[in-house]
Amino acid sequence: MFRFSYLFRQLAHVACAVALTAVSAGPAAAATLVADFNAYPSNERLLTTNYGSGWPPGFGTTAEIKWGEDPTDGTTGGTSAVLTSDAVGDLVAPAGTGYGLTQPVVTAARTATGNGTNSRRQNRSTGGLTGDIWMSWLMAPSADSRLGLNFNGSVKGFGGADNVRVIALGSSFNVYGPGTNSQTGVFTAGDTYLILGLLQMDAAGTDDRLRLWVDPNVGLGEVDLLANQTPLHDLVLDNNIMGTSLDTVGIVAYSATSNPGYLDSLRLSNDSDGFTAVTGVPVPEPSTLALLAAGGLAAMAGRQRQRRKAALAAATAGGVAGGGPLSSTEE
């Protein structure tokens, strides 16, 4: 007898895939924010710049769209800072990641870096992102780097529990905020990495969830990533730390040698196609997934019928040759 249970299991997998795709949809008021630094002046601290796309007006009463170390007043915090660099041009994601975005060269191919030995970060208002927030960035850490992002930070440095920091600390990949969460031996100095993140605000009703992948194969698509590719960090964030929205994002860049490495192509999106916005990989529509699944199941059913016919023909031939009874029984 034809085994329908196998097909039912396959249909269940398809239903899960469609559900995962639907879950990724963001709220009605959504945005995609981009900072790739190629329109920025050379060797310019981010504090004084207003480039990028999708960003809302700046901090406090400032009408400009710009970075600043303190979201409340834009103070500079000393002479060392996060700034732009022409030293390595644009960073390029590893080929095996399937990353599909390119950076337009407006003025020159540039990245963000730091020039100080003390803790420095430059924050920027996001306008208050909620829901599922996809993010990606490229970075090439140094041997003693402190390089990465800061979420909902209000002061320069690492102090306080009012923000979450995702940092390449030399070869380690650390998340600060909900304690210290460290994965060692992740980075090699000078190599470029694709970091992909999914921050789900109030994902469990009160707390938030942050997942981070290093060099995932995004080319396989969002459904495969969520179902089959284990994140390097998968953390529950106390709602008291993050609040109800992602209001600021900052770039952290400093090191003991004043050379933290380079960060490039920062993207955040809580749009319905947020995964595509930060990876360049399109997500199939649920109807497309259903059609592909239906075609695959039909092909499997066809192969099952062909095997049954072949088995029946062989059994019939054997019965005639041996003088035994014919049988039409199917397994």
PyMOL commands that set and color helices and strands:
alter all, ss='L'
color gray80, all
select helices_A, chain A and resi 4-23+46-48+95-97+218-220+222-228+239-242+274-279+286-322
alter helices_A, ss='H'
color red, helices_A
select strands_A, chain A and resi 32-35+82-85+111-114+121-129+132-141+145-151+164-169+172-176+180-183+193-200+208-214+233-237+246-255+261-269
alter strands_A, ss='S'
color yellow, strands_A
deselect
rebuild
show_as cartoon
